[in-house]
Amino acid sequence: MKNPRCHFLILFIQLVSIISFCHYVMPIRGEDNNTSAVKVDVGIILDMETDVAKVMHTCILLAIEDYHAAASRTATRIVPHLRDSEKDDVEAASAAIYLIKDVQVQAIFGPQMSTQTDFVIDLGNRAKVPIISPATSPSLSVKENPFFIRGALPSSSQTKAIAAIVKNYNWTKVVIIHEDSSIGTGIVPHLTDALLEINALVPYKSAISPSASDDQILKELHNLNTKQTTVFIVHLQPYLASRLFLKAKEAGMMSSGYAWIITDVLTSFLDSVDHSVIESSMQGVLGIKPYVPRSNDLDMFTKRWRKRFCQEYPDMDPVELNVFGLWAYDGITALTKAVEKVGGTAIPKFKKADTRKNLTDLDTLGTSELGSLLIHSMQNTTLKTGLSGDFCFANGELHPSPYQIVNFIGTGQRTVGFWTEKDGISYKLKMNGETAKTNNKQLGVIIWPGESITVPRGWKVVTSGKKLRVGVTVSGQTNEFFIIKRDSKIQAQVAAGLCVDFFNEVIQYLPYSVPYEFIPILIPDSPTSPDYDHLYYTEYDAVVGDLAILARQSDYVDFALPFSESGIATVVPVKDADRKNIWIFLKPLKSELWITTGAFFVFIGFVVWVLEHRVNKEFRGPKHKQVGMIFWFSFSTLVFAHRERVTSNLTRFVLIVWVFVVMVLTSSYTASLTSMLTVQQLPPTITNLNDLIKNGEYVGYQEGSFVVNFLLRMQFDSSKLRSYGTLEEYNDALSRGSKNGGVAAIIDELPYLTLFLNKYCRKYIMVGQNYTTNDFRLAFLKDSHLVPDVSSAVLKVNEGGEFTKKGIQKYTRNDTACPQNNGTPDSLTLDSFKGLFLIAGVSAGSALLIFFFIFLYQNREILATDDSIQKRLAAIAKVFDEEKDNSNSKSEKPEANEESQTSTILFTASEASPEILPDLPLQSLEIRISDGLGASPADEGFSITEPATSANETITETF
C-alpha cells in the first residue's frame, strides 16, 4: 500500500498543473481577466452567420496564439472579445458600444459589412479606438476617419485590372451587372471611370436585387441579350451569382461570342459556389482576385487552420481558407506588433467622460489613452513575411497587391495572367510580386464560353429581322457612283455604281453577315444645311457617298474611314509639246553643265599637250597646229575618233579617266534626249486658279455641288461660273473653250474628276493644288458597333488601290489605256556630275603636277644658275619646247640589229622557198611578215586606230 502522503502530493501537483494550464489558455479562448501579465482587450465584431466570418475568426485566434507562443511569459497578453452582429447594422453598433464602454477594448477588428462599419468608425473616432475593418466599400474614407484602418483591399482597386483586360481585347463597350445593395453599388462609379480611361463605354448597367426571383433574373438577361454588347462584368455575391449564371446558360448567353468577367467578391469565395454550377454554367468565365504567393509558411498554416476550424465549428461543412482570412491573420499580427511596441508594464485605462450631466450612452463612452499610440504605429506597419504576401499599411490603407487573372475550366480555375499597377498585364509574375521582365504582355490561352479559343468580338449585330437601311447620296452627274436600274434576270430594280460596289465589297470583308438595302438620297441644292444632316442621320442606319464631316454631325453619326481621295481640283485642256524646236538637242543638259563640259574638254586637251609635247612628234610643229591639236584631240574623244598615239604613262592615266567621264556624259545625254523626243508631253493651257481669275475665264462646276460656294470664296466672278450635269457636258464645254461658249477649266471634287480624266485622259490634265474638302466615306448612326470593323474592311478593300482602278474603268467604259503623263523630262544638271568632274580634274591636275616636278628636277641646273628669273624661265621654256631625244647607244644597236635580222629573214625566206611564196605583191609580203614578227618600238603607244603603214615604212627603211 502506497504512502498516503505521497498520494496526496501527487494529486496536489496535478491540480496545480491543471490550474496553470487553464490560467494560460482561458485568456486566449475566453474572456477571463485573471492574469498577472499586461492585458490588452481587443474587440471582434463579425457576422458569424456567414462563412467568411468564421474563416476570419479562426485566423484571428491562430494569430493571437502565435503571438503568445512567440512572446515571453511576462509579455503583453491579447484578450479577444467576440460579438456577433447578426447581419444587422444596429446589432453591430450595439456590440461596438458594449465593447468600448463596458469592456474598454483598445482596438476593434470588424465589422465586415460596409454599412455596419460606417457607424462603428464614428464610434471609434469618438472614443479614439482604432477600427480595423475588412469592409471593401470605396465610400469608407481613411482620410476622413483618423481611427479607421482598412484591413482589406477596397473593391475599387480591382477596377483598373478589369479595364486592362477590356483594353487587351479591344472591347469598346461593356455591361456592368451588380448587386443592388451597398456591396454592389459602391464599385460602379469607380469601374465606369476606369473603363472611360481606356475609351470603353458602359451603355447599360443592370442592378439585380438580392431578393430577385429566378424569373426576374431571366427576364433581365433576356433584356441584356437584346443589346449589342456581349461583354459583361459581374459584381455579385456567390449566392446571387450562382443563380445568375444558371439563368444565363438557359438564355443562351454562355455560348461562343460572349465574354464574362467576375470580380473578387465572387472569385475569392468560389468554394461557396456549387461545383455543378461552375461546371455547367460558368465555363470560360474570367475572374479577378488578389494574388497570394505560395510559401511553406502558408502551407503549414493552412493545415493548422483546417484542424482548428473543425474544432471551432464541428457541425459545419468544410470550407476553404480565403484571402480575407489571411488578411485577418496579418491584420491581427500587425496589431500585436503595435501593442508590443507601445505597451509597457501597464496599459493606460480609458479616460471616463464627465458624468455630472445627464448623458447618453454615446456620451459616456470615454476615450482610450492607448488608441492614439496604436493607430499611429499601425498606419505605417509592414509585414514582409505576411501570409498574404507583402502586408503593408500605408496611411491606413492596405498597399495594393498584384491581381491574379483566372479562367474557369471544368470545376476549377486556371491562371492565365497577372496584373500590377506598375506594369499592367503580364503572363508571368515573380515571387516578390513584381511582373517578370518579359516581352509577353498578353494573357495566356483562354477558353471562352462555348469552349471557343476565339476572342469574342464584344458585340453582335441585332437585326430583329430588319435590314440595314443604307442611304446613298445622289446628285446630277453621279450615275457612275449610284444608279437604280432594272435587272432583267430578277425583274426588279437594283442599285449599281461605284458606291454600291464598294459597300458590297466592304460587307464581304466583315466576319459576320449584315443584311442591308440601298435607298437613294437626293442631294438638295444646299447640301450643308442642318436639315440635310437631319435627313441623313435620322432616317437611315448608314449613309455612303459624298459626305462632309462637320461638328454638328457628331451628334448624329460616327464616320468610318474614307474610301476615296478627298479635295477639290482643277482640270484644263492640254496642248501638244512643240518637238520641232531646232535647239532641242541642247535641252538635255543645263547651261552650266554645257559650260563645265566644254571647259573640261579644253583643260584635258591642254594637259595632254603638255604631257606629250616634248616626246611625241604629233604634238609638235607650228603653233597654230599645236593649238588645233589641243582642241582636236580632246573633243575627238567624245566619239573616240582620235588617231594620235600617246607615249607618256601620265597621259594614258589621264585619258583612261577622261574616257570614262565622256562615256557617262554621252550615255546620259543620249538617254535624256531620247526621253524628250519620245515621252508624251501634255503641258496645260492654265496652271493655277489665279490665272483663271486674272484672265476672266469662264469656269465650270458640278450642278448642285457645294463647289460653287468654294469658288465664290476664291473671289471668282459669279457671272463667270457655269454649271454642268454630266461628264459629257464637261468634255463639250472644255472643247469649245471660254471664248466659244464653253469654259477654260472645270473645278470639282477629286472622285468625279478622276472618272472624267479616265474617260478623256488624252485631252485634259489636272493642274494646281488640291483643296481638302468632303470625302466619299461611310457614316453610321451614333455609337454603332459597325464603325471599327467597317473601317478595317475599308483599309483591306483599298489596299493596293486595285478595286478603285477596276471600278473606274468599269463605269467609265474606257477601253483605251491612258498613258501616264509624267510631264516634260527635266534637263540634266551639274549637280549630278560633280563627282565625275572632280575625279577627272584631280587626276589631270595630279598628272600635270607630277610632270612639272620631274621636268624641273631634270633641269635643275638651269634653275641653279645666277641668271635673272626672266632668263631662267626663258631657258626652261626653251628646253620645254625642244624635242626630247630618248634614243641612246644601248637602244640604237639592238634596234639596228633587229631591223637587220628582219631583212635577212625576209630575204632568206624569199630565196629558200619561192614555191611557198607565189607571185604576190611585195607590199603584202612585207606586211604579213612584219605582222608576224611584231611591230617596231615606235608602234607602241595609246591609239584607238592602229596605223596601216607603220610596218611597211619600217621594212622599207631596212632595205
Residue pairs with C-beta under 8 A, 6 or more apart in sequence:
23 34
23 35
26 32
27 33
27 35
27 39
27 77
27 79
28 61
28 64
28 65
28 68
28 80
29 61
31 79
31 81
33 39
33 79
35 77
37 73
37 74
37 75
37 76
37 77
38 75
38 76
38 77
38 343
38 344
38 345
38 346
38 347
39 76
39 77
39 79
39 347
40 76
40 77
40 78
40 79
40 106
40 107
40 339
40 343
40 347
40 370
41 79
41 81
41 99
41 103
41 104
41 105
41 106
42 78
42 79
42 80
42 81
42 105
42 106
42 107
42 108
42 109
42 332
42 335
43 80
43 81
43 83
43 95
43 96
43 99
43 100
43 103
43 105
43 107
43 108
43 109
43 110
44 57
44 60
44 80
44 81
44 82
44 83
44 108
44 109
44 110
45 83
45 84
45 85
45 92
45 95
45 96
45 99
45 108
45 109
45 110
45 111
45 116
45 120
46 53
46 56
46 57
46 82
46 84
46 85
46 110
46 111
46 112
47 53
47 84
47 85
47 86
47 87
47 111
47 112
47 113
48 54
48 57
48 82
48 84
48 86
49 84
49 86
49 87
50 87
50 112
51 269
51 272
51 319
52 112
52 269
52 322
52 324
52 325
53 112
54 309
54 312
54 313
54 316
54 319
55 309
55 319
55 321
55 322
55 324
55 325
55 328
56 112
56 134
56 324
56 325
56 328
57 82
57 312
58 305
58 308
58 309
58 312
58 325
59 305
59 321
59 325
59 326
59 328
59 329
59 332
60 80
60 109
60 328
60 329
60 332
61 80
61 308
61 312
62 301
62 304
62 305
62 308
62 329
63 328
63 329
63 330
63 332
63 333
63 336
64 78
64 80
64 332
64 336
66 333
67 78
67 332
67 333
67 336
68 75
68 77
68 78
71 340
75 340
76 339
76 340
76 343
76 347
78 332
78 335
78 336
78 339
81 99
81 103
81 105
83 95
83 98
83 99
84 91
84 95
85 91
85 92
85 95
85 110
85 111
85 113
85 116
87 113
89 113
89 115
89 116
89 119
92 110
92 111
92 113
92 116
92 117
92 119
92 120
93 116
93 119
93 120
93 123
96 108
96 119
96 120
96 123
96 124
97 123
97 361
97 362
97 365
99 105
99 108
100 108
100 123
100 124
100 127
100 129
100 365
100 366
101 361
101 364
101 365
101 366
104 349
104 350
104 366
104 368
105 129
106 129
106 130
106 339
106 347
106 368
106 370
106 371
106 374
107 129
107 130
107 131
107 132
107 335
107 371
107 374
108 120
108 124
108 129
108 130
108 131
108 132
109 132
109 133
109 151
109 328
109 331
109 332
109 335
110 116
110 117
110 120
110 132
110 133
110 134
111 117
111 120
111 133
111 135
112 133
112 134
112 135
112 324
113 135
113 182
114 135
114 136
114 137
114 139
114 140
114 182
114 183
114 186
115 182
116 135
117 131
117 133
117 135
117 137
117 140
118 139
118 140
120 131
120 133
121 131
121 133
121 140
121 145
121 147
121 148
122 145
123 129
123 131
123 362
123 365
124 130
124 131
124 145
124 147
124 148
124 371
125 145
125 146
125 147
125 148
126 362
126 365
126 367
127 350
127 365
127 366
127 367
127 368
127 371
128 147
128 367
128 368
128 371
128 372
128 375
129 147
129 368
129 371
130 147
130 148
130 149
130 335
130 371
130 374
130 375
130 378
131 145
131 147
131 148
131 149
132 149
132 151
132 331
132 335
132 378
133 140
133 148
133 149
133 150
133 151
133 152
134 150
134 151
134 152
134 324
134 327
134 328
134 331
135 150
135 152
136 152
136 153
136 154
136 155
136 186
136 265
137 154
137 155
137 182
137 183
137 186
138 154
138 155
138 156
138 186
138 187
138 190
139 186
140 148
140 150
140 154
141 148
142 148
142 149
142 150
142 395
142 396
142 397
143 395
143 396
146 375
147 371
147 375
148 396
149 331
149 375
149 378
149 379
149 393
149 396
150 396
150 397
150 398
151 327
151 328
151 331
151 398
152 324
152 327
152 398
153 264
153 290
153 398
153 400
153 401
154 397
155 186
155 187
155 190
155 235
155 263
155 264
155 265
156 186
156 187
156 190
156 191
157 400
158 263
158 264
158 288
158 403
159 187
159 190
159 191
159 193
159 194
160 194
160 419
160 421
161 288
161 403
161 405
161 419
162 191
162 194
162 195
162 233
162 261
162 263
162 288
163 191
163 194
163 195
163 197
163 198
163 200
164 198
164 419
164 424
164 425
165 261
165 286
165 288
165 405
165 419
165 425
165 443
166 174
166 195
166 198
166 200
166 231
166 261
167 198
167 200
168 425
168 442
168 443
169 259
169 455
169 456
169 458
170 458
171 200
171 231
171 259
171 456
171 458
172 199
172 200
172 201
172 458
172 459
172 785
172 788
173 200
173 201
173 202
173 203
173 228
173 229
173 231
173 458
173 459
173 785
174 195
174 200
174 201
174 202
174 229
174 231
174 232
174 233
174 458
175 202
175 203
175 204
175 205
175 206
175 224
175 227
175 229
175 231
175 232
175 233
176 188
176 191
176 192
176 202
176 204
176 205
176 206
176 232
176 233
176 235
177 205
177 206
177 208
177 224
177 232
177 233
177 234
177 235
177 236
177 244
178 184
178 185
178 187
178 188
178 205
178 206
178 207
178 208
178 234
178 235
178 236
179 185
179 207
179 208
179 209
179 210
179 235
179 236
179 237
179 240
180 207
180 208
180 209
180 210
181 209
181 210
183 237
183 265
184 207
184 235
184 236
185 207
187 235
187 263
188 205
188 235
191 202
191 233
191 235
192 202
195 201
195 202
201 783
203 227
203 229
203 783
204 224
204 227
204 229
206 220
206 223
206 224
208 216
208 217
208 220
208 236
208 240
208 244
209 216
210 237
210 239
210 240
212 220
212 240
214 243
214 247
217 243
217 244
217 247
218 247
218 250
218 251
221 244
221 247
221 248
221 251
221 253
222 251
224 232
224 253
225 251
225 252
225 253
226 462
227 462
228 459
228 460
228 461
228 462
228 785
229 458
229 459
230 257
230 258
230 259
230 456
230 457
230 458
230 459
230 460
231 258
231 259
231 261
231 456
231 458
231 459
232 258
232 259
232 260
232 261
233 261
233 262
233 263
234 241
234 244
234 260
234 261
234 262
234 263
234 266
235 262
235 263
235 265
235 266
236 244
236 262
236 265
236 266
237 265
237 266
237 269
238 266
238 269
238 270
238 272
238 273
239 272
241 262
241 266
241 273
242 273
242 274
242 277
245 254
245 260
245 277
245 281
245 282
245 285
246 277
246 280
246 281
248 254
248 260
248 281
249 280
249 281
254 260
254 281
254 282
254 283
254 284
254 449
254 450
255 449
255 450
256 448
256 449
256 450
256 451
256 452
256 454
256 456
257 449
257 450
257 452
257 456
257 457
257 460
258 448
258 449
258 450
258 456
259 286
259 448
259 449
259 456
259 458
260 282
260 284
260 285
260 286
260 449
261 285
261 286
261 287
261 288
262 285
262 286
262 287
262 288
263 288
264 287
264 288
264 289
264 290
264 323
264 403
266 273
266 287
267 287
267 288
267 289
267 406
267 413
268 289
268 290
268 322
268 323
268 324
269 322
270 278
270 287
270 413
271 319
271 320
271 322
272 319
273 282
275 411
278 408
278 411
279 410
279 411
282 408
283 408
283 409
283 410
283 447
283 449
283 451
284 407
284 408
284 409
284 446
284 447
284 448
284 449
284 450
284 451
284 452
285 407
285 408
285 449
286 405
286 406
286 407
286 408
286 416
286 446
287 405
287 406
287 407
287 408
287 413
288 403
288 404
288 405
288 419
289 323
289 403
289 404
289 406
290 323
290 388
290 401
290 402
290 403
290 404
291 389
291 401
291 402
291 403
291 404
291 418
291 429
291 433
292 298
292 323
292 326
292 387
292 388
292 389
293 389
293 431
293 433
295 387
297 385
297 387
298 326
298 387
301 329
301 387
302 321
305 321
305 325
306 318
306 321
309 318
309 319
310 318
323 388
326 386
326 387
326 388
327 388
327 391
327 398
329 387
329 388
330 383
330 386
330 387
330 388
330 391
331 391
333 383
333 386
333 391
334 378
334 381
334 383
334 391
334 393
335 374
335 378
337 377
337 381
337 383
338 374
338 377
338 378
338 381
339 374
341 377
342 370
342 373
342 374
342 377
343 370
347 370
348 368
348 369
348 370
349 369
350 366
350 367
350 368
350 369
351 366
351 367
351 368
351 369
352 364
352 366
353 359
353 363
353 364
353 365
353 366
353 367
355 364
378 393
379 393
379 394
379 395
379 396
380 393
380 394
380 395
381 392
381 393
382 390
382 391
382 392
382 393
383 390
383 391
383 392
384 390
388 401
389 401
389 433
390 399
390 401
390 432
390 433
391 398
392 398
392 399
393 399
400 421
401 433
402 418
402 419
402 420
402 429
402 433
402 435
403 418
403 419
403 420
404 415
404 418
405 415
405 416
405 417
405 418
405 419
405 425
405 443
406 413
406 414
406 415
406 416
407 413
407 414
407 415
407 416
407 444
407 446
407 447
408 414
409 447
415 444
416 427
416 443
416 444
416 445
416 446
417 425
417 426
417 427
417 442
417 443
417 444
418 425
418 426
418 427
418 428
418 429
418 435
419 425
419 426
420 426
420 429
420 433
420 434
420 435
422 434
422 435
423 434
423 435
424 435
424 441
425 441
425 442
425 443
426 435
426 436
426 438
426 440
426 441
427 436
427 438
427 440
427 441
427 442
427 443
427 444
428 435
428 436
428 438
428 440
429 435
429 436
430 436
445 453
446 453
446 455
447 453
448 454
448 455
448 456
449 456
457 511
459 785
460 512
461 512
461 513
461 514
461 785
461 786
463 514
463 515
466 515
467 515
467 516
467 517
468 514
468 515
468 516
468 517
468 541
468 542
469 516
469 517
469 519
469 539
469 540
469 541
469 542
470 503
470 516
470 517
470 518
470 519
470 540
470 541
470 542
470 543
470 544
471 518
471 519
471 520
471 521
471 536
471 539
471 540
471 542
471 543
471 544
471 545
472 481
472 482
472 495
472 497
472 499
472 500
472 503
472 518
472 519
472 520
472 521
472 543
472 544
472 545
473 482
473 499
473 521
473 523
473 543
473 544
473 545
473 546
473 547
474 482
474 520
474 521
474 522
474 523
474 545
475 523
475 546
475 702
475 703
475 704
475 705
476 702
476 703
476 704
476 725
476 726
477 702
477 703
477 724
477 725
477 726
477 727
477 752
478 497
478 545
478 546
478 752
479 497
479 726
480 497
480 498
480 727
480 755
480 811
480 812
481 497
481 498
481 499
481 545
481 546
481 751
481 776
482 495
482 496
482 497
482 498
482 499
482 500
482 518
482 520
482 545
483 495
483 496
483 497
484 493
484 494
484 495
484 496
484 520
485 493
485 494
485 496
486 492
486 493
486 494
487 493
487 494
495 518
495 520
497 811
498 807
498 808
498 811
499 544
499 545
499 776
500 518
501 807
501 810
502 544
502 563
502 797
502 803
502 807
503 516
503 518
503 544
503 778
505 797
505 803
506 563
506 778
506 790
506 793
506 794
506 797
507 514
507 516
507 793
509 792
509 793
509 796
509 797
510 789
510 790
510 793
511 789
514 786
516 541
516 542
519 540
521 535
521 536
521 540
521 543
521 545
523 532
523 546
523 704
524 531
524 532
524 704
525 704
526 532
527 548
527 704
527 705
527 706
528 548
528 550
528 706
528 709
530 552
533 550
533 552
533 553
533 556
534 556
536 543
536 547
536 553
536 556
536 557
536 779
537 543
537 553
537 556
537 557
537 779
537 781
538 556
541 780
541 781
541 784
542 778
542 779
542 780
542 781
542 784
542 786
543 557
543 778
543 779
544 776
544 777
544 778
544 779
545 776
546 749
546 751
546 774
546 775
546 776
547 559
547 774
547 775
547 776
547 777
547 779
548 706
548 773
548 774
549 559
549 774
549 775
553 779
555 782
556 781
556 782
557 779
557 780
557 781
557 782
558 779
558 780
558 781
558 782
558 783
558 784
558 787
559 777
559 778
559 779
559 780
559 787
560 777
560 778
560 779
560 780
560 786
560 787
560 790
560 791
560 794
561 777
561 791
561 794
561 795
562 775
562 776
562 777
562 794
563 776
563 777
563 778
563 794
563 797
563 798
563 804
564 750
564 751
564 775
564 776
564 777
564 804
565 750
565 751
565 754
566 749
566 750
566 772
566 773
566 774
566 775
566 776
567 749
567 750
567 770
567 771
567 772
567 773
568 707
568 710
568 747
568 748
568 749
568 750
568 770
568 771
568 773
569 747
569 748
569 749
569 750
569 753
569 766
569 768
569 770
569 771
570 686
570 688
570 689
570 745
570 746
570 747
570 766
570 767
570 768
571 730
571 734
571 745
571 746
571 747
571 748
571 753
571 756
571 757
571 764
571 765
571 766
571 767
572 684
572 685
572 686
572 734
572 744
572 745
572 746
572 764
572 765
572 767
573 684
573 685
573 734
573 735
573 737
573 763
573 764
573 765
574 682
574 683
574 684
574 685
574 763
574 764
574 765
575 682
575 683
575 684
575 685
576 681
576 682
577 680
577 681
577 682
577 683
577 824
579 677
581 587
584 673
584 676
584 677
585 673
586 594
587 673
587 676
587 827
588 668
588 669
588 672
588 673
588 676
588 827
588 828
589 597
589 669
589 672
589 827
589 828
590 827
590 828
590 829
590 830
592 829
592 830
593 828
593 829
593 830
593 833
596 830
596 833
596 837
597 665
600 661
600 837
600 840
600 841
601 631
601 634
601 635
601 638
602 630
602 631
602 634
603 841
603 844
604 634
604 637
604 654
604 658
604 840
604 844
605 629
605 630
605 631
605 632
605 633
605 634
605 635
606 630
607 654
607 844
607 847
607 848
608 619
608 630
608 633
608 634
608 646
608 651
608 654
608 655
609 619
609 626
609 629
609 630
609 633
610 848
610 851
611 646
611 648
611 650
611 651
611 654
611 847
611 848
611 851
612 618
612 619
612 646
612 647
612 648
612 651
613 619
613 620
613 626
613 880
613 881
614 880
614 882
614 883
614 884
615 647
615 648
615 883
615 884
615 886
616 644
616 645
616 646
616 647
616 648
617 883
618 629
618 644
618 645
619 626
619 629
619 644
620 626
620 883
629 644
632 642
633 642
633 644
636 642
637 655
637 658
637 659
637 662
638 662
638 666
640 659
640 944
641 944
642 944
643 943
643 944
643 945
643 947
644 943
645 941
645 942
645 943
646 652
646 655
646 941
646 942
646 943
647 940
647 941
647 942
648 851
650 847
650 850
650 851
651 847
651 942
652 942
653 843
653 847
654 843
654 844
654 847
655 942
657 839
657 840
657 843
657 844
658 840
658 843
658 844
661 836
661 837
661 839
661 840
664 833
664 836
665 833
665 836
668 828
668 832
668 833
669 828
672 825
672 827
672 828
675 825
676 824
676 825
679 822
679 824
679 825
680 819
680 821
681 821
681 823
681 824
682 765
682 821
682 823
683 824
684 765
684 767
685 744
686 692
686 697
686 744
686 745
686 767
687 767
687 768
688 767
688 768
688 769
689 714
689 747
689 768
691 697
692 699
692 716
692 744
692 745
693 714
693 715
693 716
695 744
696 717
696 720
697 720
697 738
697 743
697 744
697 745
698 720
698 721
698 722
698 738
698 742
698 743
698 744
699 711
699 716
699 720
699 721
699 722
699 743
699 744
699 745
699 746
699 747
700 721
700 722
700 723
700 724
700 730
700 733
700 734
700 742
700 743
700 745
700 746
700 747
701 707
701 708
701 711
701 721
701 722
701 723
701 724
701 746
701 747
701 748
702 723
702 724
702 725
702 748
702 749
702 752
703 723
703 724
703 725
704 723
705 748
705 749
706 773
706 774
707 747
707 748
707 749
708 721
708 723
710 747
710 771
710 773
711 721
711 747
712 718
722 733
722 743
724 730
724 733
724 746
727 755
727 756
727 759
727 760
727 812
730 746
730 756
731 756
731 759
731 760
731 763
732 742
733 742
733 743
733 746
734 742
734 743
734 744
734 745
734 746
734 763
734 764
735 742
735 763
736 742
737 743
737 744
738 744
746 753
746 756
748 756
749 773
749 774
750 770
751 776
753 766
754 808
755 808
755 811
755 812
756 764
757 764
757 765
757 766
757 818
758 808
758 809
758 812
758 814
758 818
759 812
759 813
759 814
761 814
761 818
761 819
762 818
762 819
765 821
778 790
778 794
780 786
780 787
780 790
797 803
798 804
855 880
856 863
856 876
859 876
859 879
862 872
862 875
862 876
862 879
863 872
863 876
865 872
865 875
867 875
895 936
895 937
899 936
899 954
899 957
899 958
900 958
902 929
902 930
902 933
902 955
902 958
903 955
903 958
903 959
905 929
905 933
906 925
906 926
906 929
906 955
909 916
909 917
909 929
910 917
910 925
917 925
923 952
926 951
926 952
926 955
926 956
927 951
927 952
929 955
930 951
930 952
930 954
930 955
931 951
935 950
935 951
936 950
936 951
936 954
938 950
938 954
939 946
939 947
939 950
939 951
